Amino acid sequence: MALPAGASLPSLPAHPDPRLDEAAASGLLHELAHAFGGPFHLLVPERLDANAAAFRAALAEAGVTGRVYYAKKANKAAAFVERCAATGTGVDVASAGELREALGHGVRGEDLVVTGPAKDPALLRVAVLQGALIAVDALDELDRIVEVARAGPARPARVLLRRLPPTQPHSRFGLDEAELDKALARCAEAGPLVRMEGFSFHLSGYAVQPRADLAGQLVEQCLRARTMGLPADRVSIGGGFAVDYAAADDWHTFLATQRPAHYHAGKTFTAGDFYPYHSPVAGAAALRAVLATRPDGGGVTLAARLRETGTELLLEPGRALLDGAGHSVFRVQGVKDRAGYALVTVDGTSLSLSEQWFASEYLPEPRLVRAPDRSGGRQAGAGEVHPASVGAATCLESDMLSWRKIPFPARPAPGDLLVYPNTAGYQMDSNESPFHDLPLPPKAVLEPAAAGGRPRWRLDRRPPL
C-alpha cells in the first residue's frame, strides 16, 4: 500500500557507498542470490585497509608511536584476516580458534594480541610459543602464564596487565588497584620468564575524555613499573571507536519523530535502545580526539605525554575497521498487506542482523534492488512511499529483521533483494545459527573490476554443509 506525498515515515538512509552502487547496477547481486539460493553477505576487504591506514595516519600526525590490531571477533570472515597479514595490521584474538585462524592466514605470532578472560591453558601455551602479546585479566592467569613460560621455550611470555576501569567498577574484566600491585610484583619476581610490556583496558561507550583519562593514568603506571625493572613501554586503549552510519540531520530527525505507530505490532523503542548511528566524531577522528585530550584536565595532551615518556599506544578496533566493509543481502519470498503497510518475508533470519537480538533494531534501512524483470516497473510517485516491515523465514513471531515500517520507493515483490548496508562490524555473523536447518549465509568477497569490466567476486571460504 502506497502512502501519498506529504505522508511521512521516519527514514534513516545509510551514507552513499559507490562500491555497493556498482555491484547493484551490474546485476551481480541477483546472480549471487540465484547461485547461493538464499541470503549472503558481500564483503569489501579493501575498506579494512583504508580504515586501518586512517588510524595509523592519526597516530603519525600526533607524533605517537603506535600499533593497530583488528578485533577479529567483529567478523568471522577469513578475508579480513588475510588483509591484516598482507598489510602488517595486527590482530586481536580471544580464543584458540581465532588464534589458529590468524596464524593460518599468515599473521605472525608477534603481530597478535590475545585478550579475553580466563584463557584456556592450551591458548596460553600457543600464545607464548608464538610470541603473541597476552592481556592478563586476573592474577591466577598470570600465574599460569609464568608456568607455561617456565616449561616452554627459551623466550619470555609477553604480557600486558589489563586494568579494571575505576569508572566502571562492576565490569567483570581486569585487575583492580590492589591486584595490579600484586601483578607487578609477580612480573618482577618472574624475571626473564615474563616481559611485562605495559597495560591495557577497554571502556564501554564512546566518550573521549574517560579514554584519555585512563590512558594517562596508565602511562604513569608504566613509569612506575620501569622503576621495578620492567619494560612497560606501551598502553592499549582497546576499541570503542564509533562508526558513523548516517547523516546528522537524518539521525536527529529520526530520533525526534519515531514512535510505536512506525513499527510493526506497535513495537516500542526508546532512543537509548539504539546504537548511535550518527557520530560526529568517529573512526580515526575519534582517535585524534583522544590524543588531543588532556588526561584528568592536566597540562599536556595525551599525545604529548606519550611522546615525552616514550610510550607506545596500541588500539584494538573492530567495528571501526569494518566501516563500509560488508553488506547483507536477502531475497524477498513473500509479501502480505496489513493496515497501511506490508509485511515482507525474506529468505533468511534476523540472526544475521545481531542488533535485533539485543532488544534493539538495526536502523540503517535496506536498499530495495528490484528483480531484473521488474526493473522497469512502476515506481512510487513523487514523494510516495511503500511502507513495509521485514520478517524472517522462521516460525518465531519475534524474528523480525526490521520492526520499523521502512519507506521503500516501490512495493517489494518476490524475487527482489533487500540489501542491509554496512553490516560487517558485529552484525552479519555474531549470532548466526542454522535454525530450521537453514544454511548459514555464505560470504562473497567483492574484488575490484577488471579495466572496463564488471565487478568480480570469490567465496570467502567453502560454504558450510
N, C-alpha and C positions, 0 to 999 in steps of 0.2 A: 504494500500500500504506500503510495507516494504522499508526501506532505508538500503542500504548496509553498511557493515563495512567501517569505515572511514568517512561516512556522520554523522554529529553531530548536535544535538539539545541541547539547554541548559537543564540541568537536575537538580532538587533540591529534592533529596530524603530526607525524614524525618529521624531523628535518629531511630535506631532499637528499637522495642518495643516487648519484649518477650510475654507479655500477648496477644497482638494482633496476633502475630505469632501463638500462641497456639489456639486461637479462630478460626483463618482462617484454620489451619491444621485439626481441629476437625470436620469441616463441619457445625459448629454451625451457621455461618453467613448465609449460604444458607438456613438452616432450618428456621431461623428467617425471612429472606426475604420472604420465602414461607408463613410463618404463618401470617405475617403482610400484605402481598400483596402490599408492597410499601417500600419506604425508611424508615430507622430507625436510631436511634443513640444508640451507645453502650457505656455504662458508666462503669468506673473503679473507684469506690469511694475511695478505699484504697489509691489511689495516692494522694488524698487531705490530708489524714492523714500523709503520708510521707512528703509531701511538707510543711505542717504546722509544723511538727516536726523539719524540717530543719531550718525554720525561728526561732523557739524557741531555737534551738541549737546555732544559730548565736548570739542571744541575750545573752544566758548564757555564751558563750565563751568570750564575751566582758564585762561580769560582769554587764550587764544592765538589770534592771527590765523592763519587757515589756509584751505586750499582742497582740496576733494575732487575727484579725477579718477577716472573709471571706466575700468579697464583693458579696452579693447574686445576684446582677444584672448581674454578669458574666454568670450565667446559671440558668434556672428556675427549674431544677430537684430537687425533694424532697430528693433524696438520699444524696446529698452533705450536706444539712442542717441536715439530720439525723446523718451524721458522725460528724458534728460540735457538736451536742448535746451530742453524745456519748463520744467525746474526750475533751470536755470543750473548744473547739475553739469558739471564739466569732463570731458574725455575724453582718455585716454592712447592714442595710436595708434603703430604701429611699421612701417607700410608706406604706400605711396601709395594702395593700395586702401582701407585703413582711413581714411586722411585724407579721401579723396573721399566715402566713406560718411558720415563725421561731418559734413562740410560740407553734403552733400546733404540731410541730415535736420535741418539748421537749427542745428547747433552753430557758434558763432562761432569764427573763427580764433584769437582771443586766449584762448579757453577750451580750447585744445588743448595738450597736451604731447606731443612726438614723441620716442620712445625707440627702442631697438634699436641694433645695431652696424652700422658701415659703411654709413650710409644712402645710398641712391641719390641722385645729383645732382638728378634730377627731383623727388624727395621734398623735398630741402632747398630747392629753388627755391620750391616751392609753400608750404612751411612759412614761409619768410622773407616771401614776398609776403602771406601771410595773418596774419602777426604771431603765429604759434604759438611756444611756448616749446620749445627744442630741447635735449635732454640729450646733450651731446657725449661720445662714447665713446672718441675717440682724437685724437691731435694732427693727423694728416692730415685727419680730418674737420673739425676746427676750421679748418684752412687752406681747405678747400673752402667752408665757410660764409662765411668772410671774402670769398672771391672772388665768391660768389653775391651777398652784400650790396653789394660794390663795383660789380657790374654791374647791380644791381636797383634797386628803388625807393628813394626818399629816406627810408628808415626803417631803424633798426638791426636786426640779427639778434638775437633774444632767446635767450640760451643759459644752461644750467646745465652745470657741469663734473661729470661722473659719476666718483665716487671708487671705485677698486678697494678692496673691503673688506680691511683689513690682516689680519683674522681668516680671510679666505677668499682667500688669495693666488693660488690656482690658478684662480680664476674667469677666464673669457675676456672679461669686461666691465669697463670702467672704466680710469681713469688711476692709475698708482702715484704715489708721493710726488714722484719726480723729474719725471715727466710733468706732474703737477699744477702744479709750479712753472713749467715752461715754458709751459703753457697760460695761466696767469695773466699771465705776461709778454706773451704774444701778444695776449691780450684787451686789455691796457693799450695796447699798440702800435697796435691796430686803431682806437683812438679811437672816433669816432661810428658806425663801421660795425657795432660789436658792443656789445650791452648785456649784460654778464655779471651775471646776476641771482642767482647763488648756486651751490649744489652739490646733487648727488643721489647716491643709492646704492640698491642692492637687495641684501638679505641672504636667503640660503636659510634655511629653517626658520622657527620661530615664537617663538624665545626673545626675551624682553623686554629684558633687560639689554644685549645686544650692539647692539640698535637704538638704545637711549638713549645708549650709549657713543659710537657712530659719529656720531649726530646731534649730540651735544655737541661732538665734535671738529670737525665741520663748521661749527658756529656760530662756533667760534674762527677757523676759516679765513675765514668771512665777515668777521669783524673785521679780519683781516689784509688781505683783498682791498680793503676800504674804504680802507685807508691808501694803496693804489695808485690810488685814484680810481675804483674800480669800485663799482657799486650794491650788489651782493652782499647782498641782504636776505631771502633765502629758502633753505630746505633741504628737499629732497624725500626722504622715507624710503621711497618706493616702496610696495609692498604687503606681503604676508606676514602678514595678519591671519587667524587661523584661523576656521573655521566649526564650530559645534557641531551635529552631525547627530543625536546620540543621547544618551540619559540616561547619567549616570556609572555607575550600577550595572549597566546592560545592557552597557556597553562593557567594564568591568573583568571582568565575568563571562564575556563572550565571549572576551576575550584569555586568561583563565585556563583555559578549558575547551576551546577549539577545538584540533583535532588532525587529521591527514591522513584519518582514517576519516570525518570530517564533510564531505569533498569528493569529488566525482566523480573516479574513477580514482586516489584517494589523493593528489590534488594537495597539494603541501607549501607552506605559507606560514609565515613566522615573524612575530611581532608587528611587527618592524621593517619588514616589507614593506608595511604598511598605512598609509594616511593616518590621522592621529589623529581618528577620527570623534567622539570626545568631547573637548572642550576646555573646561576650567573658566573660561578667560579668552579670549573670542572676540569677533570683530567690534569694535564700538565700545568694549567693555570692555577689549579689548587695547590700543587707543589710549590709553584712560585710564591703563592701567598703564604704558605707555611714558612718557607725560607726567609721571607721578608718580615716575619713577625718577631717581635721582641719577647722572648720567653719570660713569663711572670712579670711583664712590664719592665724588664731590665733595660740597660743602656744600649745594648747591641742586638742586632738581629740574630736569629738562629744561624743564618748562613755565615755571618761574621764569627760567631762563636765556634762553629765547626772548623772554619779555616784556621783560626788562631790556636786551636787546640790540636790540629792535625787529626781530626775525627772524620771518618767516612760515614756517609748516610746511605742506608740500604732501604729499598722500597719493595713492597710486595703487592702491587695492584693486580686485581683480577678483572672485574667489570670494566675498569677504565682502559685496560689494554685491549679489550674486545669491543670497544665502541665502534659500531659500523661493521663488525667483522662477521656477521651472520644474520640470517633471517629464517623464519619458519613458514612453511608453505603447506596449506591444507586444501583439499578439493571438496567442493560443495556436493553433498549427496542428496539433500532434500530440503525443501522449503515449505513451511506452513504458515498460515496467517493467524494472527491474534488481533486483538482490538487495537488498531492503529499502528501495528508493526508486524514484522515477520520473525519467525524462529527458523534460523538456518542450522542444519546439522551438517557437520563436516566429517571427513573420514579419519579423524584422529581423536585425541583426548586432551583435556586440559592439563594432564600430567606433563605435556610438552611445553607448558607455559607456567613455570613454577610459582609465579606470583599469585596465581589463583588459589594455591594451596596454603597460603599464609594469611587467610582472612582478608585478602586484598584483591586487586584487579590489575591486570597488565593494560595500561591505558593507551599507549601509542596505538592508534587504530589501524586495523588491517587494510591493505590495499586490495581492491577488487580487480582481478585480472580476468576479463571475460574469455570464455571459451572461443576458439578461433571461428567457429561457425556462427557465433553471436556477436562478434566484434563490431559488426556494422549495424546491430540492432538499435532499438530506441534507447537513448539515454534520458536521464532526467532533464526536465526543462530548467530554464534559468532559475537558480535558487532552490529548485525542487530536490528533495532527498527521499531516499527509501530506507527508513529505519529498520534495523534488524539486530537481534541478539544472536549469539553464536553458541550452539551447543555441540556436545561431543557425541560420537557414535557408541555410547555405552548406555547401560541401564541405570545409571546413577542420576537422580534428579539434580544433584548439585554439580554435575560435571559440565560446567559452562566455560567456554573459552572467553566469552565476553558477555557478562550480565548486561552491560551497557547496551543501549539501543544505538548501534553505530549508524551515523548518517551516510549511507552509501550513495554514490551518484547514480546508481541504477539498481534495479531489483536483482539480487543474486539468484542464480539458477543452477541446477545440477550441471556439473562439468566446469563451472567457473572455479577460479582459485582465489583463496584469501591468503595474502602474504602478510604475516605479522613481522614488523620491521625491528631490526636491531635487538635480536633475542640471544645473541651469542653469550652474553655475560650473565651467567647463573639461571637463565630462563629455559633454554631449549633442552637440557638433558639432566638437570639436577634431580628431578623427581620422576623421570620416565619409568614406566613399568609396562610389561606386555599384558596388561589387564584384558580380560576376554580373549586371551591368546592373540591379541593384535600385535603384529611385529613392531619393534621399536623403529622409529623413523630413521632411515639411513641419512648420512651426511654426504652431500655433493660439494666438492671443492671447486669454486669458480676460479678459472685461470684467465689471464689476460688473453684477449682475442688476438689471433694472428693478424698481421697487417692487412687491413681492409676486410677482415673476416668476422665471423660471429663469435660470441664468447665460447670458450671451451670449458670442459669440466672433467673431473675424475672422482672416483669414490674415495672418501677419506680412509675407509678400511672396509673389509668384506662385511656386507650386511649380516646381522645375526640370523641364525637359523630358526 
